[in-house]
Amino acid sequence: METKEKVKIFQRNLIIFLLLIVAFYGGHYYGKRGYEIEIKENVPSIEIKNRNNYPEEIDFDQFWQVWEMVRARHLDRPHNPEDMVDGAIKGMVNSLGDPYTSFLPADENDLVTSSLNGEYQGIGAELGMRDGQLIIVAPLDGSPAKEAGVMPGDRIVKIAGESTVGISLTEAVAKIRGDAGTTITLTLQRAQREPFDVPIERGVITISSVSWEDKGNGTAYIRVSRFGGDTNADWTSTLHEINVEMSELDAVVLDLRGNPGGYMDSAVYLASDFLDSGDVVMYQESALGDLMPYKDKRSGLFEDIPAVFVLLDGGSASASEILAAALKENKADMTTIVGETSFGKGTIQDAKDFTDGSALHITIAKWLTPEKNWVHEVGISPDVEVERTYEDFEAGRDPQLDRALELAEEI
């Protein structure tokens, strides 16, 4: 009897212990669940500032109805109101249908700024839009993208297996950028070929904006890879080096291939070294059709050079086209464009930075060549057309540069 009594006591204590555990975890679960339900049913109130700060003729009533419905009824509520505001602004900007006008949240704005300053982590390729399709404008010199065989004009069909249909430029950049050492796979389509996957290991992209080489026979080769914050200083330093190290200068080969552009003022600065004082580098045309000329204000170090051969391809865009057109139309007797038709970006963007680190990049004007031509979606055609194929890239051949050097020897 004593043994049976002990067993009964043990069983009773075990049941009580198990009930306590169930009660504790059940209370924790249902308490937590109840809290989540309470939050979803009673979404915390949000103070809306500047709600009525808009023109009277614009009816925002539907916007606020949708805002309240999403905030109060969406399955995954509550949502971060700051994310909702960013999304609303992005949607408004995207409705313009202009791939060069974009709202950048703080993290995306930091990515764009760092690339213009010449150092960031990613694959090293400039992206663009052509007929609503995301494309590679240009892989940058020495970048993982270029080493992987990515070429100007490649269409990006997928990013990490996800379709790019409807994606914006800034969204694409944010998806492709990432920590050095990680890999991103792009699905590309080239010409009429079938899409193919290209895995690219991201790296630290450090870009020297200007470099040069003495090619002999009085020819200086100058490579400008971008128009960033340090380009003017790099350019001036390069010109001084050329002046010191080359006793004879008869021709310049100016390589703007794969240069996606950057700061417009930098293109004007570089052009001034080839032009006569007072020459118009470009015109800025406002929405009202007003024209503002940008003129050479400096004494050009190269203005009396016998010949300049400008290398362009489908990755030469924006500021590259400003510089090429300024030389061609002001100095037609000394300038020869060699290569392929440029990208064709003829608009000017202004950037407004906000206190939270975000920014609005907005198209404010067109730019026109000195002869008032608009190259947007047309590009600049070469005087001497030379194609550089994918096979040339793989084999390390550069028929465009070779042709420019041959022409330089003939002067």
TORNU-879796 format. One record per residue (C-alpha): residue in one letter; x, y, z. Coordinates in steps of 0.2 Angstrom, whole numbers, padded with zeros to 4 digits, always signed. Layout:
<milos>
aXYZ
...
</milos>
This chain:
<milos>
m+0000+0000+0000
e+0014+0012+0004
t+0022+0010-0014
k+0005+0013-0022
e+0002+0028-0012
k+0019+0035-0018
v+0015+0032-0036
k-0002+0041-0035
i+0007+0056-0027
f+0020+0056-0040
q+0007+0055-0054
r-0004+0069-0046
n+0012+0081-0045
l+0017+0077-0063
i-0001+0081-0069
i+0000+0098-0059
f+0017+0102-0066
l+0011+0098-0084
l-0004+0109-0082
l+0006+0123-0075
i+0018+0122-0091
v+0003+0122-0102
a-0005+0136-0093
f+0011+0146-0094
y+0014+0144-0113
g-0004+0145-0117
g-0005+0161-0108
h+0011+0167-0116
y+0005+0162-0134
y-0013+0169-0132
g-0007+0185-0123
k+0006+0188-0138
r-0008+0183-0151
g-0020+0194-0142
y-0007+0208-0142
e-0005+0206-0161
i-0023+0205-0164
e-0026+0221-0154
i-0012+0230-0164
k-0020+0224-0180
e-0037+0229-0175
n-0032+0245-0167
v-0018+0252-0177
p-0009+0266-0168
s-0014+0283-0173
i-0002+0293-0184
e+0000+0312-0185
i-0001+0318-0203
k+0008+0334-0205
n+0006+0346-0220
r-0010+0336-0225
n-0019+0351-0232
n-0004+0359-0240
y-0009+0357-0258
p-0018+0368-0271
e-0037+0369-0269
e-0040+0362-0286
i-0032+0346-0283
d-0043+0333-0274
f-0033+0322-0262
d-0048+0314-0254
q-0046+0297-0263
f-0027+0297-0258
w-0032+0299-0240
q-0046+0286-0241
v-0033+0273-0248
w-0020+0278-0235
e-0033+0275-0221
m-0039+0258-0228
v-0022+0251-0231
r-0016+0257-0213
a-0032+0250-0205
r-0036+0235-0215
h-0021+0227-0224
l-0017+0209-0218
d+0001+0213-0212
r-0003+0229-0203
p+0003+0240-0195
h+0015+0246-0209
n+0029+0258-0207
p+0021+0275-0212
e+0038+0282-0218
d+0039+0267-0230
m+0022+0271-0236
v+0026+0289-0239
d+0042+0284-0249
g+0032+0272-0259
a+0019+0286-0263
i+0032+0298-0268
k+0040+0285-0279
g+0024+0281-0287
m+0020+0299-0291
v+0038+0301-0299
n+0037+0285-0309
s+0020+0291-0316
l+0029+0304-0326
g+0036+0290-0337
d+0054+0297-0337
p+0067+0285-0332
y+0079+0299-0327
t+0068+0307-0314
s+0068+0297-0298
f+0065+0298-0280
l+0079+0290-0270
p+0077+0285-0252
a+0092+0288-0241
d+0101+0271-0244
e+0098+0272-0263
n+0104+0290-0264
d+0120+0285-0255
l+0123+0272-0268
v+0121+0284-0282
t+0132+0297-0274
s+0146+0285-0270
s+0146+0279-0288
l+0148+0297-0295
n+0162+0299-0282
g+0171+0284-0289
e+0170+0271-0276
y+0156+0259-0271
q+0153+0240-0270
g+0144+0231-0284
i+0147+0225-0302
g+0153+0241-0310
a+0140+0244-0324
e+0130+0259-0328
l+0111+0255-0331
g+0099+0263-0342
m+0082+0262-0350
r+0078+0259-0369
d+0060+0257-0375
g+0055+0252-0357
q+0068+0239-0356
l+0082+0239-0343
i+0099+0238-0352
i+0118+0240-0349
v+0124+0257-0354
a+0142+0252-0351
p+0152+0241-0340
l+0166+0251-0332
d+0184+0249-0334
g+0192+0235-0324
s+0175+0231-0316
p+0168+0213-0312
a+0154+0216-0325
k+0167+0219-0339
e+0178+0205-0333
a+0162+0194-0334
g+0159+0199-0352
v+0145+0211-0350
m+0144+0223-0365
p+0135+0239-0369
g+0118+0237-0375
d+0115+0220-0366
r+0097+0219-0360
i+0094+0214-0342
v+0079+0201-0343
k+0081+0195-0325
i+0090+0200-0309
a+0093+0185-0297
g+0080+0176-0306
e+0067+0190-0305
s+0059+0198-0320
t+0064+0216-0324
v+0047+0220-0332
g+0041+0236-0324
i+0057+0239-0313
s+0064+0257-0311
l+0082+0261-0313
t+0084+0265-0295
e+0076+0248-0290
a+0087+0239-0302
v+0103+0247-0295
a+0098+0243-0277
k+0095+0225-0282
i+0112+0223-0291
r+0123+0232-0279
g+0129+0223-0264
d+0144+0218-0253
a+0160+0214-0261
g+0163+0195-0262
t+0144+0191-0265
t+0138+0185-0281
i+0123+0191-0291
t+0116+0183-0307
l+0110+0193-0322
t+0100+0185-0336
l+0105+0195-0351
q+0099+0195-0369
r+0111+0201-0383
a+0105+0206-0400
q+0094+0191-0406
r+0102+0178-0396
e+0093+0168-0382
p+0094+0175-0364
f+0109+0168-0354
d+0114+0169-0336
v+0130+0178-0331
p+0135+0176-0312
i+0145+0191-0307
e+0155+0192-0291
r+0153+0210-0283
g+0169+0219-0279
v+0174+0236-0273
i+0173+0248-0288
t+0186+0261-0288
i+0186+0271-0304
s+0200+0283-0309
s+0191+0296-0320
v+0205+0301-0331
s+0221+0291-0337
w+0233+0293-0351
e+0247+0285-0361
d+0260+0291-0374
k+0256+0281-0390
g+0271+0288-0399
n+0273+0298-0415
g+0266+0313-0405
t+0249+0305-0401
a+0242+0306-0383
y+0229+0293-0378
i+0217+0300-0365
r+0204+0289-0357
v+0189+0298-0348
s+0179+0285-0339
r+0166+0296-0330
f+0162+0314-0326
g+0162+0314-0307
g+0167+0325-0293
d+0185+0323-0295
t+0186+0323-0314
n+0191+0341-0317
a+0206+0340-0305
d+0211+0323-0313
w+0209+0331-0331
t+0220+0346-0326
s+0233+0335-0318
t+0233+0324-0334
l+0236+0339-0346
h+0250+0345-0335
e+0258+0328-0336
i+0256+0327-0355
n+0264+0344-0357
v+0279+0339-0347
e+0282+0322-0353
m+0278+0324-0372
s+0290+0335-0381
e+0279+0334-0397
l+0260+0333-0397
d+0251+0331-0414
a+0236+0322-0410
v+0225+0317-0396
v+0214+0301-0395
l+0200+0305-0383
d+0192+0289-0377
l+0174+0291-0371
r+0168+0273-0374
g+0158+0266-0360
n+0157+0283-0351
p+0139+0285-0345
g+0141+0303-0341
g+0139+0312-0324
y+0141+0330-0320
m+0137+0342-0335
d+0148+0355-0329
s+0163+0343-0330
a+0159+0340-0348
v+0159+0359-0351
y+0176+0361-0342
l+0184+0347-0352
a+0178+0354-0368
s+0185+0371-0364
d+0203+0364-0366
f+0199+0361-0385
l+0189+0376-0390
d+0192+0394-0393
s+0187+0407-0381
g+0169+0411-0382
d+0164+0395-0391
v+0147+0388-0386
v+0149+0371-0378
m+0131+0367-0377
y+0114+0375-0374
q+0102+0372-0360
e+0083+0373-0366
s+0070+0375-0353
a+0052+0369-0353
l+0047+0385-0360
g+0059+0384-0374
d+0072+0397-0367
l+0090+0394-0372
m+0105+0397-0361
p+0122+0395-0369
y+0137+0387-0359
k+0152+0395-0366
d+0171+0392-0365
k+0178+0403-0352
r+0196+0397-0351
s+0211+0397-0362
g+0211+0379-0370
l+0228+0370-0369
f+0223+0359-0384
e+0214+0372-0394
d+0228+0373-0407
i+0231+0354-0409
p+0230+0348-0427
a+0219+0333-0424
v+0207+0325-0411
f+0200+0308-0413
v+0185+0304-0401
l+0181+0286-0398
l+0162+0283-0395
d+0151+0268-0393
g+0134+0263-0387
g+0139+0266-0369
s+0144+0284-0372
a+0130+0294-0364
s+0125+0311-0358
a+0141+0322-0353
s+0151+0311-0365
e+0140+0316-0379
i+0141+0334-0374
l+0160+0334-0375
a+0160+0325-0392
a+0147+0336-0400
a+0156+0352-0394
l+0172+0346-0402
k+0164+0340-0418
e+0153+0356-0421
n+0165+0369-0415
k+0181+0361-0422
a+0175+0350-0437
d+0191+0353-0446
m+0201+0344-0432
t+0189+0332-0424
t+0185+0315-0431
i+0172+0303-0422
v+0178+0285-0422
g+0168+0270-0417
e+0149+0267-0415
t+0134+0278-0412
s+0132+0285-0395
f+0118+0281-0382
g+0108+0297-0385
k+0103+0305-0368
g+0099+0323-0371
t+0091+0328-0354
i+0098+0337-0339
q+0094+0332-0321
d+0095+0342-0305
a+0096+0334-0288
k+0087+0340-0272
d+0094+0332-0256
f+0082+0331-0241
t+0087+0331-0223
d+0083+0313-0220
g+0096+0308-0234
s+0084+0305-0248
a+0084+0315-0264
l+0074+0319-0279
h+0083+0318-0296
i+0072+0328-0308
t+0073+0331-0327
i+0073+0350-0328
a+0079+0354-0346
k+0086+0347-0363
w+0103+0350-0368
l+0107+0354-0386
t+0123+0354-0396
p+0132+0370-0402
e+0122+0369-0418
k+0106+0366-0408
n+0103+0348-0412
w+0095+0337-0399
v+0103+0320-0398
h+0090+0312-0386
e+0087+0294-0391
v+0097+0297-0407
g+0115+0298-0402
i+0130+0305-0411
s+0135+0295-0427
p+0153+0292-0430
d+0163+0299-0445
v+0173+0283-0446
e+0162+0268-0441
v+0171+0254-0433
e+0163+0240-0423
r+0170+0231-0408
t+0162+0214-0406
y+0161+0202-0392
e+0174+0191-0400
d+0186+0207-0400
f+0183+0209-0382
e+0186+0191-0378
a+0202+0191-0388
g+0208+0208-0381
r+0207+0216-0398
d+0203+0235-0400
p+0200+0239-0418
q+0192+0256-0414
l+0207+0262-0405
d+0218+0254-0418
r+0209+0264-0432
a+0210+0280-0422
l+0229+0278-0420
e+0231+0274-0439
l+0222+0290-0443
a+0233+0299-0431
e+0249+0293-0440
e+0242+0300-0457
i+0241+0318-0452
</milos>
